[in-house]
Amino acid sequence: TEAPRFAVGQLVRTAATSVSGHTRLPSYARGRTGSIVRLQGGWVYPDSNAHGRGERPEHLYCVRFEGDELWGAEAEPGQCVHLDLFESYLTPVTS
């Protein structure tokens, strides 16, 4: 029932910590900056549900990452990756 924390176009940074057990945040995207391209609504938070801690619904966002943000100079020019990420994985990037 809470409003989404992030808006389309907003820059966000993913959590940089490693986690034990189930997560939908790929290791290659941890600690990286991307932009929100779409709000996906509220969904069961799998990190909690997979460990028997309840569904804990969260907002889900489609986040775009530029290839060089993920892989540095070795990325193909113009490459980008879109990931569906839960709100608790993200923090706002402030100027």
Gaussian input, Z-matrix of N, CA and C with variables (Angstrom, degrees):
# hf/3-21g

backbone

0 1
 N
 C     1     B1
 C     2     B2     1     A1
 N     3     B3     2     A2     1     D1
 C     4     B4     3     A3     2     D2
 C     5     B5     4     A4     3     D3
 N     6     B6     5     A5     4     D4
 C     7     B7     6     A6     5     D5
 C     8     B8     7     A7     6     D6
 N     9     B9     8     A8     7     D7
 C    10    B10     9     A9     8     D8
 C    11    B11    10    A10     9     D9
 N    12    B12    11    A11    10    D10
 C    13    B13    12    A12    11    D11
 C    14    B14    13    A13    12    D12
 N    15    B15    14    A14    13    D13
 C    16    B16    15    A15    14    D14
 C    17    B17    16    A16    15    D15
 N    18    B18    17    A17    16    D16
 C    19    B19    18    A18    17    D17
 C    20    B20    19    A19    18    D18
 N    21    B21    20    A20    19    D19
 C    22    B22    21    A21    20    D20
 C    23    B23    22    A22    21    D21
 N    24    B24    23    A23    22    D22
 C    25    B25    24    A24    23    D23
 C    26    B26    25    A25    24    D24
 N    27    B27    26    A26    25    D25
 C    28    B28    27    A27    26    D26
 C    29    B29    28    A28    27    D27
 N    30    B30    29    A29    28    D28
 C    31    B31    30    A30    29    D29
 C    32    B32    31    A31    30    D30
 N    33    B33    32    A32    31    D31
 C    34    B34    33    A33    32    D32
 C    35    B35    34    A34    33    D33
 N    36    B36    35    A35    34    D34
 C    37    B37    36    A36    35    D35
 C    38    B38    37    A37    36    D36
 N    39    B39    38    A38    37    D37
 C    40    B40    39    A39    38    D38
 C    41    B41    40    A40    39    D39
 N    42    B42    41    A41    40    D40
 C    43    B43    42    A42    41    D41
 C    44    B44    43    A43    42    D42
 N    45    B45    44    A44    43    D43
 C    46    B46    45    A45    44    D44
 C    47    B47    46    A46    45    D45
 N    48    B48    47    A47    46    D46
 C    49    B49    48    A48    47    D47
 C    50    B50    49    A49    48    D48
 N    51    B51    50    A50    49    D49
 C    52    B52    51    A51    50    D50
 C    53    B53    52    A52    51    D51
 N    54    B54    53    A53    52    D52
 C    55    B55    54    A54    53    D53
 C    56    B56    55    A55    54    D54
 N    57    B57    56    A56    55    D55
 C    58    B58    57    A57    56    D56
 C    59    B59    58    A58    57    D57
 N    60    B60    59    A59    58    D58
 C    61    B61    60    A60    59    D59
 C    62    B62    61    A61    60    D60
 N    63    B63    62    A62    61    D61
 C    64    B64    63    A63    62    D62
 C    65    B65    64    A64    63    D63
 N    66    B66    65    A65    64    D64
 C    67    B67    66    A66    65    D65
 C    68    B68    67    A67    66    D66
 N    69    B69    68    A68    67    D67
 C    70    B70    69    A69    68    D68
 C    71    B71    70    A70    69    D69
 N    72    B72    71    A71    70    D70
 C    73    B73    72    A72    71    D71
 C    74    B74    73    A73    72    D72
 N    75    B75    74    A74    73    D73
 C    76    B76    75    A75    74    D74
 C    77    B77    76    A76    75    D75
 N    78    B78    77    A77    76    D76
 C    79    B79    78    A78    77    D77
 C    80    B80    79    A79    78    D78
 N    81    B81    80    A80    79    D79
 C    82    B82    81    A81    80    D80
 C    83    B83    82    A82    81    D81
 N    84    B84    83    A83    82    D82
 C    85    B85    84    A84    83    D83
 C    86    B86    85    A85    84    D84
 N    87    B87    86    A86    85    D85
 C    88    B88    87    A87    86    D86
 C    89    B89    88    A88    87    D87
 N    90    B90    89    A89    88    D88
 C    91    B91    90    A90    89    D89
 C    92    B92    91    A91    90    D90
 N    93    B93    92    A92    91    D91
 C    94    B94    93    A93    92    D92
 C    95    B95    94    A94    93    D93
 N    96    B96    95    A95    94    D94
 C    97    B97    96    A96    95    D95
 C    98    B98    97    A97    96    D96
 N    99    B99    98    A98    97    D97
 C   100   B100    99    A99    98    D98
 C   101   B101   100   A100    99    D99
 N   102   B102   101   A101   100   D100
 C   103   B103   102   A102   101   D101
 C   104   B104   103   A103   102   D102
 N   105   B105   104   A104   103   D103
 C   106   B106   105   A105   104   D104
 C   107   B107   106   A106   105   D105
 N   108   B108   107   A107   106   D106
 C   109   B109   108   A108   107   D107
 C   110   B110   109   A109   108   D108
 N   111   B111   110   A110   109   D109
 C   112   B112   111   A111   110   D110
 C   113   B113   112   A112   111   D111
 N   114   B114   113   A113   112   D112
 C   115   B115   114   A114   113   D113
 C   116   B116   115   A115   114   D114
 N   117   B117   116   A116   115   D115
 C   118   B118   117   A117   116   D116
 C   119   B119   118   A118   117   D117
 N   120   B120   119   A119   118   D118
 C   121   B121   120   A120   119   D119
 C   122   B122   121   A121   120   D120
 N   123   B123   122   A122   121   D121
 C   124   B124   123   A123   122   D122
 C   125   B125   124   A124   123   D123
 N   126   B126   125   A125   124   D124
 C   127   B127   126   A126   125   D125
 C   128   B128   127   A127   126   D126
 N   129   B129   128   A128   127   D127
 C   130   B130   129   A129   128   D128
 C   131   B131   130   A130   129   D129
 N   132   B132   131   A131   130   D130
 C   133   B133   132   A132   131   D131
 C   134   B134   133   A133   132   D132
 N   135   B135   134   A134   133   D133
 C   136   B136   135   A135   134   D134
 C   137   B137   136   A136   135   D135
 N   138   B138   137   A137   136   D136
 C   139   B139   138   A138   137   D137
 C   140   B140   139   A139   138   D138
 N   141   B141   140   A140   139   D139
 C   142   B142   141   A141   140   D140
 C   143   B143   142   A142   141   D141
 N   144   B144   143   A143   142   D142
 C   145   B145   144   A144   143   D143
 C   146   B146   145   A145   144   D144
 N   147   B147   146   A146   145   D145
 C   148   B148   147   A147   146   D146
 C   149   B149   148   A148   147   D147
 N   150   B150   149   A149   148   D148
 C   151   B151   150   A150   149   D149
 C   152   B152   151   A151   150   D150
 N   153   B153   152   A152   151   D151
 C   154   B154   153   A153   152   D152
 C   155   B155   154   A154   153   D153
 N   156   B156   155   A155   154   D154
 C   157   B157   156   A156   155   D155
 C   158   B158   157   A157   156   D156
 N   159   B159   158   A158   157   D157
 C   160   B160   159   A159   158   D158
 C   161   B161   160   A160   159   D159
 N   162   B162   161   A161   160   D160
 C   163   B163   162   A162   161   D161
 C   164   B164   163   A163   162   D162
 N   165   B165   164   A164   163   D163
 C   166   B166   165   A165   164   D164
 C   167   B167   166   A166   165   D165
 N   168   B168   167   A167   166   D166
 C   169   B169   168   A168   167   D167
 C   170   B170   169   A169   168   D168
 N   171   B171   170   A170   169   D169
 C   172   B172   171   A171   170   D170
 C   173   B173   172   A172   171   D171
 N   174   B174   173   A173   172   D172
 C   175   B175   174   A174   173   D173
 C   176   B176   175   A175   174   D174
 N   177   B177   176   A176   175   D175
 C   178   B178   177   A177   176   D176
 C   179   B179   178   A178   177   D177
 N   180   B180   179   A179   178   D178
 C   181   B181   180   A180   179   D179
 C   182   B182   181   A181   180   D180
 N   183   B183   182   A182   181   D181
 C   184   B184   183   A183   182   D182
 C   185   B185   184   A184   183   D183
 N   186   B186   185   A185   184   D184
 C   187   B187   186   A186   185   D185
 C   188   B188   187   A187   186   D186
 N   189   B189   188   A188   187   D187
 C   190   B190   189   A189   188   D188
 C   191   B191   190   A190   189   D189
 N   192   B192   191   A191   190   D190
 C   193   B193   192   A192   191   D191
 C   194   B194   193   A193   192   D192
 N   195   B195   194   A194   193   D193
 C   196   B196   195   A195   194   D194
 C   197   B197   196   A196   195   D195
 N   198   B198   197   A197   196   D196
 C   199   B199   198   A198   197   D197
 C   200   B200   199   A199   198   D198
 N   201   B201   200   A200   199   D199
 C   202   B202   201   A201   200   D200
 C   203   B203   202   A202   201   D201
 N   204   B204   203   A203   202   D202
 C   205   B205   204   A204   203   D203
 C   206   B206   205   A205   204   D204
 N   207   B207   206   A206   205   D205
 C   208   B208   207   A207   206   D206
 C   209   B209   208   A208   207   D207
 N   210   B210   209   A209   208   D208
 C   211   B211   210   A210   209   D209
 C   212   B212   211   A211   210   D210
 N   213   B213   212   A212   211   D211
 C   214   B214   213   A213   212   D212
 C   215   B215   214   A214   213   D213
 N   216   B216   215   A215   214   D214
 C   217   B217   216   A216   215   D215
 C   218   B218   217   A217   216   D216
 N   219   B219   218   A218   217   D217
 C   220   B220   219   A219   218   D218
 C   221   B221   220   A220   219   D219
 N   222   B222   221   A221   220   D220
 C   223   B223   222   A222   221   D221
 C   224   B224   223   A223   222   D222
 N   225   B225   224   A224   223   D223
 C   226   B226   225   A225   224   D224
 C   227   B227   226   A226   225   D225
 N   228   B228   227   A227   226   D226
 C   229   B229   228   A228   227   D227
 C   230   B230   229   A229   228   D228
 N   231   B231   230   A230   229   D229
 C   232   B232   231   A231   230   D230
 C   233   B233   232   A232   231   D231
 N   234   B234   233   A233   232   D232
 C   235   B235   234   A234   233   D233
 C   236   B236   235   A235   234   D234
 N   237   B237   236   A236   235   D235
 C   238   B238   237   A237   236   D236
 C   239   B239   238   A238   237   D237
 N   240   B240   239   A239   238   D238
 C   241   B241   240   A240   239   D239
 C   242   B242   241   A241   240   D240
 N   243   B243   242   A242   241   D241
 C   244   B244   243   A243   242   D242
 C   245   B245   244   A244   243   D243
 N   246   B246   245   A245   244   D244
 C   247   B247   246   A246   245   D245
 C   248   B248   247   A247   246   D246
 N   249   B249   248   A248   247   D247
 C   250   B250   249   A249   248   D248
 C   251   B251   250   A250   249   D249
 N   252   B252   251   A251   250   D250
 C   253   B253   252   A252   251   D251
 C   254   B254   253   A253   252   D252
 N   255   B255   254   A254   253   D253
 C   256   B256   255   A255   254   D254
 C   257   B257   256   A256   255   D255
 N   258   B258   257   A257   256   D256
 C   259   B259   258   A258   257   D257
 C   260   B260   259   A259   258   D258
 N   261   B261   260   A260   259   D259
 C   262   B262   261   A261   260   D260
 C   263   B263   262   A262   261   D261
 N   264   B264   263   A263   262   D262
 C   265   B265   264   A264   263   D263
 C   266   B266   265   A265   264   D264
 N   267   B267   266   A266   265   D265
 C   268   B268   267   A267   266   D266
 C   269   B269   268   A268   267   D267
 N   270   B270   269   A269   268   D268
 C   271   B271   270   A270   269   D269
 C   272   B272   271   A271   270   D270
 N   273   B273   272   A272   271   D271
 C   274   B274   273   A273   272   D272
 C   275   B275   274   A274   273   D273
 N   276   B276   275   A275   274   D274
 C   277   B277   276   A276   275   D275
 C   278   B278   277   A277   276   D276
 N   279   B279   278   A278   277   D277
 C   280   B280   279   A279   278   D278
 C   281   B281   280   A280   279   D279
 N   282   B282   281   A281   280   D280
 C   283   B283   282   A282   281   D281
 C   284   B284   283   A283   282   D282

   B1=1.4573
   B2=1.5260
   B3=1.3217
   B4=1.4565
   B5=1.5252
   B6=1.3232
   B7=1.4614
   B8=1.5286
   B9=1.3391
   B10=1.4736
   B11=1.5275
   B12=1.3027
   B13=1.4636
   B14=1.5305
   B15=1.3349
   B16=1.4601
   B17=1.5186
   B18=1.3408
   B19=1.4620
   B20=1.5272
   B21=1.3239
   B22=1.4607
   B23=1.5301
   B24=1.3220
   B25=1.4596
   B26=1.5145
   B27=1.3182
   B28=1.4631
   B29=1.5254
   B30=1.3409
   B31=1.4608
   B32=1.5182
   B33=1.3298
   B34=1.4555
   B35=1.5274
   B36=1.3220
   B37=1.4579
   B38=1.5217
   B39=1.3126
   B40=1.4570
   B41=1.5263
   B42=1.3224
   B43=1.4640
   B44=1.5277
   B45=1.3155
   B46=1.4603
   B47=1.5219
   B48=1.3090
   B49=1.4588
   B50=1.5210
   B51=1.3078
   B52=1.4565
   B53=1.5272
   B54=1.2991
   B55=1.4534
   B56=1.5219
   B57=1.3283
   B58=1.4579
   B59=1.5248
   B60=1.2898
   B61=1.4525
   B62=1.5128
   B63=1.3135
   B64=1.4564
   B65=1.5279
   B66=1.3376
   B67=1.4607
   B68=1.5217
   B69=1.3202
   B70=1.4619
   B71=1.5276
   B72=1.3268
   B73=1.4666
   B74=1.5215
   B75=1.3453
   B76=1.4682
   B77=1.5311
   B78=1.3078
   B79=1.4687
   B80=1.5335
   B81=1.3331
   B82=1.4652
   B83=1.5255
   B84=1.3360
   B85=1.4637
   B86=1.5366
   B87=1.3094
   B88=1.4733
   B89=1.5192
   B90=1.3288
   B91=1.4557
   B92=1.5171
   B93=1.3228
   B94=1.4709
   B95=1.5239
   B96=1.3243
   B97=1.4628
   B98=1.5182
   B99=1.3337
   B100=1.4547
   B101=1.5146
   B102=1.3200
   B103=1.4635
   B104=1.5281
   B105=1.3261
   B106=1.4587
   B107=1.5246
   B108=1.3348
   B109=1.4638
   B110=1.5260
   B111=1.3445
   B112=1.4663
   B113=1.5289
   B114=1.3262
   B115=1.4603
   B116=1.5161
   B117=1.3339
   B118=1.4529
   B119=1.5400
   B120=1.3282
   B121=1.4642
   B122=1.5175
   B123=1.3371
   B124=1.4539
   B125=1.5183
   B126=1.3344
   B127=1.4660
   B128=1.5171
   B129=1.3157
   B130=1.4574
   B131=1.5269
   B132=1.3375
   B133=1.4586
   B134=1.5282
   B135=1.3391
   B136=1.4634
   B137=1.5240
   B138=1.3264
   B139=1.4601
   B140=1.5280
   B141=1.3218
   B142=1.4597
   B143=1.5262
   B144=1.3079
   B145=1.4606
   B146=1.5307
   B147=1.3113
   B148=1.4671
   B149=1.5254
   B150=1.3356
   B151=1.4660
   B152=1.5265
   B153=1.3465
   B154=1.4520
   B155=1.5147
   B156=1.3353
   B157=1.4583
   B158=1.5256
   B159=1.3174
   B160=1.4627
   B161=1.5097
   B162=1.3159
   B163=1.4667
   B164=1.5193
   B165=1.3081
   B166=1.4681
   B167=1.5369
   B168=1.3199
   B169=1.4741
   B170=1.5348
   B171=1.3246
   B172=1.4653
   B173=1.5203
   B174=1.3286
   B175=1.4590
   B176=1.5218
   B177=1.3274
   B178=1.4649
   B179=1.5260
   B180=1.3277
   B181=1.4642
   B182=1.5189
   B183=1.3184
   B184=1.4553
   B185=1.5320
   B186=1.3266
   B187=1.4688
   B188=1.5286
   B189=1.3317
   B190=1.4665
   B191=1.5215
   B192=1.3297
   B193=1.4603
   B194=1.5247
   B195=1.3021
   B196=1.4637
   B197=1.5310
   B198=1.3192
   B199=1.4538
   B200=1.5127
   B201=1.3322
   B202=1.4636
   B203=1.5237
   B204=1.3321
   B205=1.4630
   B206=1.5286
   B207=1.3197
   B208=1.4570
   B209=1.5272
   B210=1.3427
   B211=1.4629
   B212=1.5192
   B213=1.3094
   B214=1.4609
   B215=1.5106
   B216=1.3178
   B217=1.4632
   B218=1.5266
   B219=1.3257
   B220=1.4615
   B221=1.5296
   B222=1.3231
   B223=1.4706
   B224=1.5211
   B225=1.3226
   B226=1.4683
   B227=1.5194
   B228=1.3159
   B229=1.4621
   B230=1.5347
   B231=1.3200
   B232=1.4643
   B233=1.5192
   B234=1.3156
   B235=1.4630
   B236=1.5313
   B237=1.3512
   B238=1.4572
   B239=1.5254
   B240=1.3136
   B241=1.4585
   B242=1.5199
   B243=1.3318
   B244=1.4638
   B245=1.5248
   B246=1.3321
   B247=1.4620
   B248=1.5237
   B249=1.3164
   B250=1.4622
   B251=1.5182
   B252=1.3443
   B253=1.4582
   B254=1.5239
   B255=1.3147
   B256=1.4578
   B257=1.5189
   B258=1.3316
   B259=1.4558
   B260=1.5338
   B261=1.3284
   B262=1.4609
   B263=1.5248
   B264=1.3065
   B265=1.4701
   B266=1.5305
   B267=1.3354
   B268=1.4642
   B269=1.5202
   B270=1.3288
   B271=1.4596
   B272=1.5213
   B273=1.3458
   B274=1.4642
   B275=1.5297
   B276=1.3169
   B277=1.4639
   B278=1.5234
   B279=1.3157
   B280=1.4582
   B281=1.5235
   B282=1.3199
   B283=1.4768
   B284=1.4990
   A1=111.70
   A2=117.60
   A3=120.30
   A4=110.64
   A5=116.02
   A6=121.05
   A7=109.24
   A8=116.94
   A9=119.36
   A10=110.48
   A11=116.85
   A12=122.33
   A13=111.77
   A14=116.61
   A15=121.15
   A16=110.92
   A17=115.77
   A18=122.33
   A19=109.48
   A20=116.02
   A21=121.61
   A22=108.83
   A23=115.83
   A24=122.46
   A25=114.16
   A26=117.58
   A27=121.08
   A28=110.97
   A29=115.58
   A30=121.05
   A31=109.63
   A32=115.72
   A33=121.74
   A34=109.25
   A35=115.20
   A36=121.32
   A37=107.60
   A38=116.15
   A39=120.39
   A40=110.10
   A41=115.35
   A42=121.25
   A43=109.33
   A44=116.54
   A45=121.00
   A46=112.57
   A47=117.22
   A48=120.35
   A49=111.35
   A50=115.56
   A51=119.26
   A52=107.70
   A53=116.20
   A54=121.08
   A55=108.90
   A56=114.66
   A57=117.83
   A58=107.29
   A59=116.79
   A60=120.30
   A61=112.58
   A62=115.15
   A63=122.60
   A64=112.48
   A65=116.82
   A66=122.41
   A67=108.46
   A68=115.76
   A69=121.34
   A70=111.31
   A71=116.78
   A72=121.28
   A73=108.80
   A74=117.48
   A75=119.82
   A76=111.67
   A77=116.50
   A78=120.17
   A79=111.59
   A80=118.18
   A81=119.94
   A82=113.32
   A83=117.15
   A84=120.54
   A85=112.61
   A86=118.27
   A87=120.94
   A88=110.82
   A89=115.05
   A90=121.14
   A91=113.73
   A92=117.40
   A93=122.16
   A94=110.97
   A95=115.35
   A96=121.88
   A97=110.20
   A98=115.18
   A99=122.01
   A100=109.81
   A101=116.55
   A102=120.51
   A103=109.85
   A104=114.54
   A105=121.33
   A106=108.18
   A107=116.88
   A108=120.18
   A109=112.50
   A110=116.97
   A111=118.49
   A112=109.06
   A113=115.82
   A114=121.99
   A115=106.89
   A116=116.60
   A117=121.76
   A118=113.13
   A119=117.77
   A120=120.81
   A121=111.44
   A122=115.85
   A123=121.67
   A124=111.07
   A125=116.56
   A126=122.73
   A127=109.63
   A128=116.02
   A129=121.10
   A130=107.84
   A131=116.57
   A132=121.47
   A133=108.15
   A134=117.78
   A135=120.72
   A136=114.13
   A137=118.08
   A138=120.50
   A139=111.05
   A140=116.53
   A141=122.20
   A142=111.32
   A143=116.09
   A144=121.42
   A145=112.15
   A146=117.94
   A147=121.69
   A148=112.40
   A149=116.18
   A150=120.72
   A151=112.53
   A152=116.28
   A153=120.80
   A154=114.66
   A155=118.44
   A156=122.22
   A157=112.59
   A158=117.13
   A159=120.86
   A160=112.75
   A161=114.62
   A162=120.65
   A163=113.90
   A164=119.48
   A165=125.19
   A166=113.20
   A167=118.91
   A168=120.63
   A169=112.04
   A170=114.66
   A171=122.67
   A172=109.19
   A173=114.11
   A174=119.41
   A175=108.73
   A176=114.62
   A177=122.60
   A178=107.49
   A179=116.70
   A180=122.37
   A181=110.18
   A182=115.69
   A183=120.84
   A184=105.95
   A185=115.81
   A186=121.66
   A187=108.67
   A188=115.55
   A189=121.82
   A190=109.46
   A191=115.07
   A192=122.28
   A193=108.17
   A194=116.72
   A195=120.65
   A196=108.02
   A197=115.88
   A198=120.79
   A199=113.54
   A200=117.24
   A201=118.94
   A202=112.20
   A203=117.97
   A204=120.70
   A205=110.24
   A206=116.93
   A207=121.09
   A208=113.41
   A209=116.93
   A210=120.49
   A211=114.75
   A212=117.88
   A213=121.19
   A214=112.61
   A215=115.32
   A216=121.90
   A217=113.09
   A218=117.56
   A219=120.36
   A220=113.23
   A221=117.11
   A222=120.34
   A223=110.59
   A224=115.54
   A225=120.25
   A226=109.26
   A227=119.06
   A228=120.97
   A229=110.91
   A230=116.33
   A231=121.73
   A232=114.51
   A233=118.18
   A234=120.90
   A235=110.65
   A236=115.74
   A237=121.08
   A238=108.70
   A239=115.56
   A240=122.50
   A241=107.88
   A242=116.28
   A243=121.96
   A244=108.24
   A245=116.36
   A246=121.63
   A247=109.43
   A248=116.70
   A249=121.54
   A250=107.12
   A251=116.00
   A252=121.38
   A253=111.27
   A254=115.28
   A255=121.61
   A256=111.28
   A257=114.48
   A258=122.21
   A259=112.55
   A260=118.14
   A261=119.72
   A262=112.67
   A263=119.21
   A264=122.01
   A265=111.94
   A266=117.31
   A267=121.60
   A268=113.09
   A269=115.39
   A270=122.33
   A271=107.47
   A272=117.10
   A273=118.53
   A274=111.44
   A275=115.85
   A276=121.69
   A277=105.90
   A278=115.63
   A279=119.81
   A280=109.75
   A281=115.42
   A282=120.28
   A283=111.75
   D1=-11.33
   D2=178.88
   D3=-78.15
   D4=149.60
   D5=177.37
   D6=-69.90
   D7=150.45
   D8=176.44
   D9=-59.47
   D10=142.77
   D11=-179.72
   D12=-77.11
   D13=-27.37
   D14=-174.88
   D15=-118.98
   D16=156.82
   D17=-178.50
   D18=-121.27
   D19=158.49
   D20=176.12
   D21=-56.39
   D22=133.65
   D23=-179.68
   D24=93.92
   D25=-14.62
   D26=-177.65
   D27=-74.51
   D28=139.60
   D29=174.98
   D30=-82.39
   D31=137.15
   D32=179.45
   D33=-135.49
   D34=157.25
   D35=174.18
   D36=-119.25
   D37=139.42
   D38=179.43
   D39=-83.38
   D40=157.73
   D41=176.33
   D42=-59.16
   D43=143.14
   D44=-177.77
   D45=-102.21
   D46=-5.16
   D47=-175.97
   D48=-82.12
   D49=148.54
   D50=173.36
   D51=-85.58
   D52=152.28
   D53=-178.74
   D54=-126.40
   D55=152.25
   D56=174.04
   D57=-98.24
   D58=145.26
   D59=180.00
   D60=87.11
   D61=-160.08
   D62=-172.67
   D63=-72.70
   D64=134.59
   D65=171.60
   D66=-153.22
   D67=152.59
   D68=175.97
   D69=-104.04
   D70=11.29
   D71=176.71
   D72=-99.23
   D73=106.25
   D74=-178.12
   D75=-62.19
   D76=145.36
   D77=-178.00
   D78=-61.06
   D79=-34.89
   D80=-179.00
   D81=-67.65
   D82=-14.42
   D83=-179.24
   D84=-104.35
   D85=2.47
   D86=-178.32
   D87=-74.17
   D88=134.22
   D89=179.38
   D90=73.71
   D91=19.20
   D92=-176.84
   D93=-108.60
   D94=158.13
   D95=-179.16
   D96=-106.02
   D97=135.88
   D98=177.06
   D99=-145.36
   D100=-176.40
   D101=179.62
   D102=-126.10
   D103=143.74
   D104=178.58
   D105=-71.71
   D106=125.83
   D107=177.57
   D108=-111.75
   D109=-18.64
   D110=-179.69
   D111=-162.18
   D112=141.88
   D113=171.55
   D114=-91.63
   D115=131.95
   D116=-174.39
   D117=-105.41
   D118=5.09
   D119=-179.38
   D120=86.50
   D121=-171.67
   D122=-179.22
   D123=-95.61
   D124=139.41
   D125=-178.31
   D126=-140.31
   D127=159.72
   D128=172.98
   D129=-59.48
   D130=132.60
   D131=179.54
   D132=-81.93
   D133=105.51
   D134=-172.18
   D135=-64.81
   D136=-28.51
   D137=-179.43
   D138=-62.17
   D139=-35.10
   D140=177.58
   D141=-82.39
   D142=-47.64
   D143=-174.67
   D144=-64.08
   D145=-37.04
   D146=-178.67
   D147=-66.13
   D148=-20.52
   D149=-178.73
   D150=-106.98
   D151=15.90
   D152=176.21
   D153=72.03
   D154=22.31
   D155=-179.42
   D156=-101.80
   D157=17.26
   D158=177.25
   D159=94.65
   D160=168.90
   D161=-174.82
   D162=-74.91
   D163=-33.23
   D164=179.16
   D165=35.71
   D166=64.53
   D167=-177.79
   D168=-52.99
   D169=142.91
   D170=177.50
   D171=-138.27
   D172=160.55
   D173=172.55
   D174=-71.26
   D175=143.57
   D176=178.80
   D177=-117.27
   D178=138.15
   D179=-177.16
   D180=-127.41
   D181=145.02
   D182=168.37
   D183=-90.10
   D184=120.69
   D185=-176.53
   D186=-117.05
   D187=131.48
   D188=178.93
   D189=-97.89
   D190=130.18
   D191=176.35
   D192=-119.12
   D193=131.90
   D194=173.99
   D195=-72.59
   D196=146.13
   D197=-178.09
   D198=-57.01
   D199=-41.27
   D200=-178.67
   D201=-69.26
   D202=-22.30
   D203=174.66
   D204=-69.80
   D205=-34.86
   D206=-178.88
   D207=-86.47
   D208=-39.71
   D209=-171.90
   D210=-123.26
   D211=5.61
   D212=177.90
   D213=68.17
   D214=-150.89
   D215=-175.21
   D216=-64.68
   D217=-16.15
   D218=-179.65
   D219=-80.60
   D220=-6.76
   D221=179.77
   D222=-69.77
   D223=147.73
   D224=173.59
   D225=-64.04
   D226=139.24
   D227=177.72
   D228=-58.02
   D229=135.15
   D230=176.80
   D231=78.69
   D232=0.61
   D233=-178.34
   D234=-74.88
   D235=142.93
   D236=173.35
   D237=-143.55
   D238=160.46
   D239=179.26
   D240=-131.02
   D241=135.53
   D242=174.66
   D243=-107.80
   D244=128.81
   D245=178.24
   D246=-125.20
   D247=139.21
   D248=172.32
   D249=-87.71
   D250=115.66
   D251=-173.49
   D252=-127.89
   D253=143.25
   D254=179.76
   D255=-79.86
   D256=153.47
   D257=-174.60
   D258=-55.46
   D259=-39.48
   D260=-176.59
   D261=-68.90
   D262=-12.30
   D263=175.91
   D264=-81.93
   D265=-11.88
   D266=-167.08
   D267=-116.19
   D268=147.01
   D269=169.95
   D270=-131.28
   D271=151.27
   D272=179.69
   D273=-71.72
   D274=146.94
   D275=173.11
   D276=-93.28
   D277=122.06
   D278=-179.77
   D279=-104.24
   D280=147.02
   D281=-178.02
   D282=-72.28

